Amino acid sequence: MTMDATRYDDGSITYPGHPRGPGGSEPVETIDLSEYIAEVVTWTTSTATPPGVREPNTLAIVEFEVDGETVRAIGQATTDDLETGDEVRPVHVDELREPGAGIREPESQSWDGYRFEPV
């Protein structure tokens, strides 16, 4: 499993990727962010979560540096013991939420993804 960001022909990088970059440029490659360390920009803890999402649920906005470009991502943290400026790495988890909770059919989508773990 990879955490794919997209590089565009003008050098910009976004996560997630899009058919066009921020300046309208074409995608040229993907970059696996799970191979990089990020820094926590900010974080919050939600205590009123949607069905099937752990409670409390700490979320972080993190910033990766890839070849001189910054790439931001938002996602769950593995712990609520997190501070702005902490270094984190993406870790794959099989279920970001409980597939049987909520209104979606469990087979209708994948439930895995990445959480951010302090280094």
Residue pairs with C-beta under 8 A, 6 or more apart in sequence:
1 34
1 92
1 112
2 30
2 32
2 34
3 15
3 32
3 33
3 34
3 73
3 90
3 114
4 15
4 16
4 17
4 30
4 31
4 32
4 33
5 13
5 14
5 15
5 16
5 17
5 30
5 31
5 32
5 33
5 64
5 66
5 71
6 13
6 14
6 15
6 16
6 17
6 18
6 21
6 27
6 29
6 30
6 31
7 13
7 27
7 28
7 29
7 30
7 31
7 69
8 14
8 20
8 21
8 22
8 23
8 25
8 26
8 27
8 28
9 21
9 25
9 26
9 27
9 28
10 21
10 23
10 25
11 69
12 21
12 22
12 23
12 25
12 69
13 31
13 66
13 69
13 71
14 21
14 22
14 71
15 33
15 64
15 71
15 72
15 73
17 27
17 30
18 27
19 27
20 26
20 27
21 27
31 66
33 64
33 66
33 71
33 73
33 90
34 89
34 90
34 92
34 114
36 64
36 65
36 66
36 89
36 90
37 64
37 87
37 88
37 89
37 119
38 62
38 63
38 64
38 73
38 87
38 88
38 89
38 90
38 116
39 62
39 63
39 85
39 86
39 87
39 88
40 60
40 61
40 62
40 82
40 83
40 84
40 85
40 86
40 87
40 88
40 116
41 60
41 61
41 62
41 63
41 72
41 84
42 60
42 61
42 84
43 58
43 59
43 60
43 61
43 77
43 82
43 83
43 84
44 58
44 59
45 56
45 57
45 58
45 59
45 80
46 55
46 56
46 57
46 58
46 59
47 55
47 56
48 55
49 55
49 56
49 57
50 97
50 102
51 98
51 101
51 102
52 97
52 98
52 99
52 100
52 101
52 102
53 96
53 97
53 98
54 97
56 80
57 76
58 76
58 77
58 79
58 80
58 82
59 74
59 75
59 76
59 77
60 74
60 75
60 76
60 77
60 82
60 88
60 116
61 72
61 73
61 74
62 72
62 73
62 74
62 75
62 88
62 116
63 70
63 71
63 72
64 70
64 71
64 72
64 73
65 71
75 90
75 113
75 114
75 115
75 116
76 96
76 115
76 116
77 88
77 115
77 116
77 117
78 91
78 115
78 116
78 117
78 118
79 117
79 118
81 118
82 88
82 118
86 118
86 119
87 118
87 119
88 116
88 117
88 118
88 119
89 116
89 117
89 119
90 114
90 115
90 116
90 117
91 114
91 115
91 116
91 117
92 112
92 113
92 114
93 112
93 113
93 114
93 115
94 111
94 112
95 111
95 112
96 111
96 112
96 113
96 115
97 111
99 106
99 111
100 106
